[in-house]
Amino acid sequence: MTIQVFTYNEHEEKALLDFLKNGHYNYKSTNVNELAEPDFLRQYNKDLDEAEAQMDAGEYLTHDEVKNYLANRRKRSGEG
């Protein structure tokens, strides 16, 4: 199990660390500035940047084009 705790000040951090040490808990402490961006978030942001670049380049479907595409797809799947 993983739990993230963000303390508001140094006193709270010290109290929490003392509690963990005295309770014989196995824990890992990491500075907030050292936390890496999760892979899924990095990929999500990359996908958004790529989609935005495609839209800026005019590579997108209009609402009517999407509606027609979906309607045609339903017709084709109903034929089989």
JOZI-V304736 format. One record per backbone hydrogen bond with DSSP energy under -0.5 kcal/mol. NH is the residue of the N-H (numbers start at 1). CO is the residue of the C=O. E is the energy in kcal/mol with one decimal. If there is no record, write none. Layout:
[[NH;CO;E] [NH;CO;E]]
This chain:
[[7;5;-0.6] [13;9;-1.8] [14;10;-2.5] [15;11;-2.3] [16;12;-2.4] [17;13;-2.5] [18;14;-2.5] [19;15;-2.2] [20;16;-2.4] [21;17;-2.5] [22;18;-2.8] [23;19;-1.8] [24;21;-1.3] [25;20;-2.5] [27;25;-0.7] [34;31;-1.9] [35;31;-0.6] [35;32;-1.1] [42;38;-2.3] [43;39;-2.7] [44;40;-2.2] [45;41;-2.5] [46;42;-2.0] [47;43;-2.7] [48;44;-2.3] [49;45;-2.3] [50;46;-2.4] [51;47;-2.6] [52;48;-2.5] [53;49;-2.1] [54;50;-2.2] [55;51;-2.3] [56;52;-2.5] [57;53;-1.6] [58;55;-1.5] [59;54;-2.9] [60;58;-1.3] [66;62;-2.0] [67;63;-2.4] [68;64;-2.5] [69;65;-2.3] [70;66;-2.6] [71;67;-2.4] [72;68;-2.6] [73;69;-2.2] [74;70;-2.2] [75;71;-1.9] [76;72;-2.5] [77;73;-2.4] [78;74;-1.6] [79;75;-1.0] [79;76;-0.5] [80;76;-0.8]]
